[in-house]
Amino acid sequence: MDDELWTHVDEHLVATLLPHDPSLDAALAESEAAGLPAISVAPNQGKLLSLLARISGARRVLEIGTLGGYSTIWLARGVPADGTVVTLELEPRNAEVARTNLERAGVGDRVEIRVGPAADTLAGMVAAGTEPFDLVFIDADKDGYPTYLQRTLELSRPGTVIVADNVVRGGAVADDATVDPMALGVRWFLADASGDARIDATAVQTVGTKGHDGFALLVVGDA
């Protein structure tokens, strides 16, 4: 099985299950035109996020890593009309592109973009006593994942769902000899999740248009 076949299967699944969506297509095109890296989630992965938000009954969603707002649109579509998505983005230029994409998709009124280093923003939210979130999507710098997990837990409640993207790293996560900081970040993230009595978790490998990777799915329980 190779990348060409993975991509073909993903394209078939998307064509079969996901209707054409001009707003999402425009978000990707806008991001490309602005020079943003092509690292947004795949359409079927975006739909999974939206379904997870609906399944969990999420009204408050936290996203770490906005980029051009593609996954943010999917998350915003998964919450009710009076729901909220708070998304954190390091780069002001990315946030500008995301705002345009969110408004075009008709979900700008339920999304708040906070610009700055995510670790600092999260610490400020914790200090301010921010209301817990129902669903968290982590898709940012992988070496920051352990910190994001700890801060996220301080912004969670029993039942909060946490999804962390890109945790397989083409198999590098299982390489005990790796010195890649991104692979090490997800290794430490998974180890921390495993060692925390509040967390029930699994991780799943994926192949497709994004190559060989995967995501972790965590549910927060009582301490």
Secondary structure as GFF3:
##gff-version 3
##sequence-region A 1 223
A	DSSP	alpha_helix	3	17	.	.	.	ID=ss1
A	DSSP	alpha_helix	22	33	.	.	.	ID=ss2
A	DSSP	alpha_helix	43	55	.	.	.	ID=ss3
A	DSSP	beta_strand	60	64	.	.	.	ID=ss4
A	DSSP	alpha_helix	70	78	.	.	.	ID=ss5
A	DSSP	beta_strand	84	89	.	.	.	ID=ss6
A	DSSP	alpha_helix	92	104	.	.	.	ID=ss7
A	DSSP	three_ten_helix	108	110	.	.	.	ID=ss8
A	DSSP	beta_strand	111	115	.	.	.	ID=ss9
A	DSSP	alpha_helix	118	127	.	.	.	ID=ss10
A	DSSP	beta_strand	135	138	.	.	.	ID=ss11
A	DSSP	three_ten_helix	142	144	.	.	.	ID=ss12
A	DSSP	alpha_helix	145	154	.	.	.	ID=ss13
A	DSSP	beta_strand	161	165	.	.	.	ID=ss14
A	DSSP	three_ten_helix	169	174	.	.	.	ID=ss15
A	DSSP	alpha_helix	181	195	.	.	.	ID=ss16
A	DSSP	beta_strand	199	208	.	.	.	ID=ss17
A	DSSP	beta_strand	211	220	.	.	.	ID=ss18
###
